[in-house]
Structure formats: structure tokens, C-alpha cells
Amino acid sequence: MNTPSETDGSAPTTLSVGGMTCQGCVKRVTEVITQGGASDVQVDLGRGQATFSASASQAADIRRALDADGWDVGA
């Protein structure tokens, strides 16, 4: 049986996301990532990280969308 990552090219991605200070920030970052087509989205305020599953092109688009939304995005 194929897993989603085998059938749609998605892979786990973790990004550092600077500038988050509250649960409202976590909600907004989650929304941006979800709107980019990612699944399995988890945003960790304490670590300043977002982890999600997406294709390489989706991940690149999500990184740009987070940057455009004002977040300090790193690898």
C-alpha cells in the first residue's frame, strides 16, 4: 500500500518561523501553511517551528507566503 508521500510527492518539512509570540500567531501561521496545500500541519510556538507535509513546490510557495505575511522564515 502506498503512503500519501509516495503517491503525491509530499515530504515532511520543518521551517523555523520567527516572530510568533502567542496562540494567535500560531493560528495565523497554521492558516497560511494550510492554505498552501500542506497537510499534517503542526506549529510549535516554544520552538518557533512549523512542521508539515507538502511537495517541494508547495513547500517553496508556503515559505514565500509566510515571508510575505511578515514572518521571519528560516530553514
VENVENRA-V109049 format. One record per helix or strand of 3 or more residues. SS is the DSSP state (hx for helix, st for strand). FROM is the first residue (numbers start at 1). TO is the last residue. If there is no record, write none. Layout:
BEGIN
SS FROM TO
SS FROM TO
END
This chain:
BEGIN
hx 4 8
st 11 18
hx 23 35
st 39 44
st 49 54
hx 56 68
st 72 74
END
